């Protein structure tokens, strides 16, 4: 990647993409193949870095996330995309994309694909096991722990549904309410689904020889589990978007149309920064959709300018 401290930016990019995950790289690929001048800026902190493999991506099932990004970077640079390593400090209306400690990139359009971060409950052992045997997405990891003893932590309002969903991957699912108040209806649904409820506050995850062994409650009892699922609090990295004035919905997520267009003209967003449910393959598709919409928007602008220049030339020649 380019050294942002020494780079001299002396021209305008058609599009600057912030974030080199699946959404950002796929957008850059589509735009570069449309012969647009594209720059991608990436801070190098992908959300799925703790995971050893990604699943459910046709033709890439089981591939390490880092390998996908490595292949993606090679593909986009092969089409002439410029990659900058660094963090974007802010974006001015205009658009000047300011790299922290580096130059400002001038762009005609901006795509923000900065993802989100998972905020985990403050329970000892969780951060160390995250992405290994402490998991979140059943569709990403459920198959890999099928038929094993699974635990689900009641640290989020959606945790009960999480447990009910995971029951189809294993006959041995234990739900730990922790500090979550279960309703009578919740308990009935869990019982009917053969999900055992282990009441009590969680003390810690028990780990031995770098493997999860179980969940320990404060009263001292350890419930053996091979894998535990938790529903983290998902916080979008949307400061660049809110700094530009992009509107948010009632859940405090930046709103876009189906192509990723935000409420601010010239600004698009794709991937987990606007959709917490987007998996890798979904984010890649969102990046592609945004790229196509951005290119059409640029074509419209190119045509308007061409018509204006044509009229100016005609007027000058007729004098």
N, C-alpha and C positions, 0 to 999 in steps of 0.2 A: 504493500500500500504506500501511498505518497506520504512524505513527511510534511505534516501540516505546518510545522514551524518555519520551514524553508520554502514552501510552495508559494508561487506568485500567480495569482488568478487575474488574468488579463482579458478575459472574455466572458460572455454570458452563456450559461447552460440553459438548455430548454427546460430541463427538470432536475432539481436536486431532491434525491430521496434520502430521508433520514432514517437509518435503521437497515441493517443488512441481514435480517432474518428471512424467512420464507416469503413473507409479503413484500418486503423491500427489494429483495433480489429478483423475484419473479416479475415485479413491476419494471425494474431496470432492464431485464432481459427483453420484455415485450417492447419497451420504448426504444431500446437500442436497435432492435430488429426493424423498428419503424424509422430508423435512421435519425433518431433524435440524439442530441448531445446531452449525455446524462452523467451526473456525479452521484455517488453514494457515500454517505458518511456513516460510520459505525463505531460505537464505543466498545464493542467486543464483549458485551455481557448478555448473551442470549438467555432467555428465561428457562429453556430446557437443557441448559448446560449440565445440571446434575444427573440427567437421565443417560443411561448407557445406550439405549436404543429408542427409536421411535417406531410406532406401529400404526397400521391402518392407512398408510400412504401407498397407493398402488405403484408397484415396481420398486418401491423404496422401503418396504416393510422390513423392520429389523435393522435398518441402517442407523449407525450412530449419528446423532444430530450434528456433531461437528463435521462429520464427513459430508453431509448434505450441504452445509454452508461452504465447505472448501470447494466442492464441485461447482456450486452455484457461483462463487466468486470467479472461478476459472472461466466459466461460461460467459459471464457478463463482460469480463475484461477482454475476452476474445472478440467481442463485438465493439470494443472501444470505450466501454464505460470506465470512468475514472473513480477509483476507490480512495477515500480518505479515512485514515484511522484517527478517531478522536470523538469528542463529545460536542454536540451543538449547544452553545450557550443560550442563544436566542435567535429569533428570526424577525427581521423588520418587515413591515409592509413594504412591498416593493419588487422583489423579495431579495434581501441580503441575508444569507444563512451564515451566522457568525460561529466559527469554531472556537472552542475554549483554547486560548493560547495560540491560535492560528489565524488564518486569513478569513475573510468573508467571501462566500461564494454567491455570485449574482445569478438568480434563476428567474425564468419566466413563470414557472409553476413549481409548486412544492408538494411532495408527498411525504407524510409523516407515518412511519411504521415502527414506532419505538416500543411497542409491546406493553407489557405490564409486569408488576412484581407480585409475588405471592407472600402475603404476610401470615406467618405461621403463629399458632397459639404459643404462649410462653410455657411450654411443658418440656422438662429436661429430656434430651435425646432426640427431639424432633428435627432440629436443624441438621444434626449429623446424619440422620437416616433419610433425609428428604431426597427423593428421586431414586432411592435404592429399594428399601422395603417399607418406607413411608411414602404413600402414593396419593394421587388425587383422582385422576380420570379413569373410570372403569373401562372405557372404550380404548384407552391407550395401554393399560396395564392389567386389566382384569383377566385376560386370557393367560398371561404369564404366571398368574398365581391361582389359576383354576384348581378347584378341588382341594385347596389348602385351607388351614384355619385362618380366617380373615377377621380383622377387627375394624370397626368404624367408630370414629371419635365424634361425640356430640358437641362439637365446638362451633357449630354454625346452624342457623335455622333450617337449612336444607339437608342437614345430616341424616334425618330419618329417611328421607327419600333416597339418599345415597345408600343407606343400608338395605332398603327394599330392592333397589336396583342391583346391588352386588350379590344378592341372594341367587341370582341366576348363574353366577360363576362358581359358587361353592355351596355345599350343604351345611357348612360350618361357619356361620357368620355370627359374631357377637357385637352388639351395639353397646357402647359406653356413653351413657347420657352426660357424664361429667357434671357440668353446671347447667345443662339444658333441662328445662322443665318439660317433661313429657306429658302430653294430655292423655286422657283415657283412650281416645281414638288412636293416638300414636301407638300406645302399648298394644292395643287390640290388633292393629295392622301388623306390627312386628311379630306378635305371637302367632297370628294366622299364617304368616310367611315363614314360620320356624326360625326366626331370628331371636337368639337369646339376648336378654337385657342384663348387663352387669352394672348394677347401680353402685354409685360411689364416685368420689372425686379422684381423678387420675393424678398419681404422683409423678410417674415417669415412664418412659419406654425402657424396657430392660434389653440390654444389648450384651452379647457375649461372643468373642472371637469375630468381631465385625459382622455380626448377624443379629437381626431382631429376634428376641426370644419370647417377648410377651409385653403385656401392659400391666404395670403395678398400680394398685389403688392405694390411697392414703392409709387405709386400715391394714395394709401389709400384704393383701392377697395379690398374687400374680396370675393373670389369665394368659396362658400360653397362646401366642399368635405368630404366624410366619410372616404376615404382612398386615399393615394397618393403613386404612384410607382416612384422609382428613380433607375437609372442605376449607381451603384457606380463604382469607379475605383478599380479594383481587383488587389491586390498585393500579390504574393505568398510568403510564409515563406520558401524561398529556400536557405537561407544562408548556411545551412549544405551541400546542394548539390553543390552549386557553390564553396564552400570551398574545396570540393573534386575534383573540376575541371570538373564537368558535363557540357556538351555542352548545349547551348540554341539555340532556333530558332530565326527567324527574328522579332518575337514579344516579345522577351526576356523571354520566358518560357522554362524551362528545357525540353529537348526532351527525349522521351522514345520510345521503341517499344510497340507493343500491350500488352505485358506482364508487362510493367512497367520498363523494363531494361533500365538503363541509358547508357551513353557512357563510364562510368567508370566501369570496371569489378568488380562484386560483390556488386554493388549498384543498388537498385531498388527504384522507387518512385511511389506513388499511391494517388488518390484522387485529391482534389483541388490544391495541390501544383504543379501539372502539367496540370490540366484541370479545368479551371474556370467554365465550364458548368456542371460539375459533381454534381448531386444531391446526397442525402444521399444513396439512393438505388444504384446509379451508382458507387459511391465511394466504397461501400461495395463490389460490383462486381469486381472493379479494385483491391481491396485488395486480393480477392480470386484468381484472375488471377495471381497476382504477387507472392502470396504464392506458388501456384503450380509450377510456373516457377523457383522460388528459390529452392524449394525442388528437382526438377529435376537437377538443377545445382549442388546442394550438392550431389545428388546421383552419378552424373558423377565424382565428385571429390572423393567420397568414393570408387568408383570402381577403379579409377586410383591408389589410395593409396593401396587398397587391392591387386591389380595386382603386384604393386611394392614390397609389403611385401611378396607376394607369391613367386615371382621370387628370392628375397633375401633368403628366407627360403630354396627354392629348391637348390640354389647355395651353401648354407652352408651345406646342408645335403649331397650333392654330393662330398664334399671335403674329 
